[in-house]
Amino acid sequence: SDLFMAHAKARGWRYRHQRPGRSARGRVFDQADGDPGFLDTILVHRTRGFMIVELKTGDATLSKDQRAWADDLIAAGVEVHVW
């Protein structure tokens, strides 16, 4: 995802990428509040628009919660991608 972000940034996209945190004991956690499954990357470009992307490695399958977010976002007119 770092290469993807560098590529997007070099082409004028602003982004917000949500990464899980880790506690001192190694426990993975998410500090975001709200409904689970929100897609992990928001991209915006002054002339190319706005999109929300879920960056996947290996299996590009969305979880049930991610699919619900993607469906609602698409229904609301947001461009959504899974890469």
Disulfide bonds with the S-S distance in Angstrom:
none
